[in-house]
């Protein structure tokens, strides 16, 4: 909800007290939020921009268990052929829009499992399975489990990975997928003209940007993507590398304290960025917790034969 506050300008208490009737369609045909300031009591309204709308849409989807039932059953069917991956069975006849009935799965939450001693072989097995699961979703199905929280995964006594929550799925449209993953390729990051074109395709750069804005956001996203896409620049990657995660933390601090960024128009970037970036950040953290080394980045390609979706422009 912190992110929603950032994209709307609402205070946390104002956001927490927000009701459906506080949102209405205005003269411009777009939704606006009508609230009162907590401190002054003055009424004001805020336009709901596309990123805030994306967050609202996802929260509404997550509260619909009928939708989650269908999503869960479909994802289980599409991914159950990936080794060491398990899913519960779901029971439509015992479910409704407020009740979701599925098998009880025996195992430990991933966070609990990682707190206990485990061998490098165990961490490697589970880490590779988790990575294959996400890459298969991302590049083949074009829809992802967009909430890689350790509480959504269990580990059984055979070191199988069990996925138990599909409330938040994110569809990846082609016009976002192609430029986003083209920029995961090292040679494209090193091609300034191509990189700039893809930033326009992803709505990071805008035609109306001043030269200063263009240079500023080009620099930020080049630095960010060069770091975040590093696992895709080699055949294997060591997710137990502390230095990699220290760099991510340092980059976040750098821009959190950047006064120039606060002066710029930060309302930019495709709405799909929110959940795709959140997914990768959460996935990287889970891989780090598992101390997974020598993870084969494109191992998921083994499982694409007869895939239920179009083949991807694989990285």
N, C-alpha and C positions, 0 to 999 in steps of 0.2 A: 504493500500500500504506500510505502515511502515513494516509490517510483511514480505512482499515480499522483501523489501530492506535488512532486516535482514538475510533472507535465501539465498540471492544472493551476498551480499556485495556491491551492487550498491548504489551510493549516490542518494538522492531524485531527484535531477535535471537530473541525468543520467537515472533514472527509468522513469521520466516523459517524456523524449525525446525518449524513446525506441520505435522502429518501428518493424513491423513484419519482414521486410527484414534484421533486425539486428540479427535474430535467424536462425541458420542453423544446419543441422545434420553433425557431424564431423566423423572422422575415427572410433570412438568407437560406432557409430550408435546412439548416444544420442545427444539431442539438446544443443547447446552452444549459449551464448549471445556474440556478438561482439560489443564493444563500445569504445569510447575514453574518457579518464579522462577529466573532466571539467577543472581542474586546469592546467594540463600539456599537454593535447592534445595527449598523448600517447595512442596507440591502445592496447587493451588487450581483452581477452576472458574469460568467466566464464561458467562453466558447470551448467546446470539447474538441480538441484537436485529434488528429488521426491516431496518434500513439496512445493517448488517454482512452480513446474509443476502443482500441484493440484490447487494452487491459479490461475495460468494462465488459466487452463481449466475452472474453475468456472466463471471467468470473461468473457470468450468467450461464455459460456452457457447463462449468464445473458443478453448478447446483442442479443440473438436470441429469438424474441417474438413468433415465431411459436412454439418453444420448450416450452416457458413459458405458452402459451395458453394450450397446451396439458397437461403440468404438473398441471396447476391450475385447469382445469376441472376434472382431475383424482383425485386430492387431495380433492376437494370439494365433489366429489361423494363418496369417501372413508370415509370421516369424518363428513358428514352432520348429521349423526344420533346422534352425541354427543350433549347433551343438551346445550342450551345457546350459541351455536356456529353458526355463519352465514357466508355465502360466496356469492360473486356476481355471476351472470350468465355471461358466456362468449359467444362471437359471432364470430365463425370462418369465416363466410361469410364476415365480416367487418374487418377482421384482416389479417396481413401478417407478414413477418419477421421483419418489422420495425414499425408496428402498432398493438397494442393490444386493442381490444374493449370489454368493459365489463360494467355491470351495475354501475350507480352512487350510492354509498352507503352513506346514511345520518348518520352522527355521528361525534364524536370528536376523534382525535388521542389520543392514550392511554396516551402519555406524557402530553397533554393538560388536559385530564380528571383527571389525578392524581394531577395536580396542584390546583385543586379546592376541596373544602370540600366534602368528601364522607363518608358514614357510614361504620362501620366495616362489616356489612352484605353485602354491595355492593362490597367492596374490596375482601371479602371472596368468593362471588359468581363468580366474574370475575377471581380471582386468581385460584380457583379450576378448572374452565373451561380451563384456559390457561395451567395449569399443565396437566390436562387430555388429552388435545389436543396434547401436546408434548410427553407425555408418550405413548399414543396410536400410534403415528407416530414411535417413537423410538423402541418400543417393539413388535408391531404388523405389521405395514407396512414396517418397516426397511428402511424407507426413511423419511427425516425430512426437515422441513422448517428451513434452516440453517442460517437465518438472523433475529433473534429475536430482531429487532430494534423497538422501540415504534412507529415509523412512519409507520410500516407495519400493524398496528392494529388500529381498530376504536372501539369505544363504542357507542352503540345507546341509545335511551331514555328509553329502557327497560333493560338496563344493560346487553345486549348481546355483546359478543365479535365477531368482524368481522375481517376476515383475507383477506387482499387485495393485497398481493404481494407474488408470488411464483417463482420469478426469480432465487433464489438460493436454490435448493433442493439438498440434499446429500443422496446418497444411502449408506446403512450400510451393508457391506458384512459380512457373517457369521463368517469368520476367524478373524474379528476384533470385532464384536459384542460380541461373547462368552467370550473371555478373558477380554474384557473391563468391561462388566457388572458382570462378576464373581468377579472382584475386588471391585465392589460396595458393596459386602456382607461383613459385619463386621468380620465374622469368617474367611474369606479368607485373610483379611488384617492382622489377628493375627496369621496366619500360615506362617512362614518365607519361608519354602521350596516351598509351593504352590505359594506364592506371587512371588518368584524368577522365577519359571517356567512361570508364566503368563507375567512377564516382558520380558522374551525372546520371548514369542509368540507375544508380541506387539512391538518387535524390539527396546525396550528401552535398554535392555542389549544385548551385542553382544558377540559371542564366543571369539573374539580376544581382549576383554577388559582386561586391567591389573587388578590386585586385587584392586588397588586404585580406578580405574574408576568404577569397579563393586560396591564397597562399597559406593562410592560417589553417583552414580545415583540410587542405591537401596534406599539409605536414602532419597534423594530428592523426589522420586516418592512415597515413603511410606508416607512421611509427607504430600505431596500434595493431594494424593488420600484419605488419612484418613480424610482430611478436606473437599474436594470437594464432597465426597460421603456421608457425614454425613446425609443429608436429607433421604437417603435410609436405614438408620440404625434403623428407628422407623416407626410405622404405620402412624404417623402424624408428621408434622414439622412446626415450626413457622418461616416463611420467613420474618417476621417483626423484627426479632432479630438483633439488631445493632451489638452485639458482634460477631456474625457469619461473618458479612460482614467486620468488622474491622480486623478479623483474616485473611480473604482472602487478604485484602489490605496489611497487614503486611507481609504476606508470599511472596507476589509479590515484595515488597520492599527489603525483605531479599535476595532474589535470584538475583534481579536486581543489587545489590551492592556486590555480592559474587565474589571476585577475583578468587577463585578457579574454579568456573564455567566457567569463561572466558578462563581459561587455558585448559579446557577439550574439547574433541571432542563432541560438542553439536548436531551434525548432526545425530540424532537418533530418533527412534519412527516412527510408522506407519504413512503414509501420511494422514490417516483418522483422526488423532489426531487434526489437525488444526481446522477443521470445527465442529467436535463433541465438543471439548473443548470450542470453541467460542460460540456454541449454548447453552451449559450449563451456561456459564458465563453470556451471555445475558439474558437467561431465569431467572436465579437467581436475576438479577438486576430488571427485570420487576416485579417479585414476591415481591421483597422488596418495590418497588414503590407502589404496590397495598396494602401493609401492610397485606398480607394474612397470617392469623394464622390458626393453626390446619388443615393444608392442608392434605388431605388423599392421601398418596403417591401412593397407588395401586388402587385408585378409578377407573382408566381407565379400569380395568378388567371387569367392568360391561358392557362394550361396545364391548367386543371381540367376542361375539357369532355371528357366520356367517361372521367373519372378512375376508377381501379379500386377506389376506396373511397368511403365516404360523404362528402358535402360537409360542410365544416367550418362551425362558427360563426366565420366569418373575422373577424380583428381589423381 
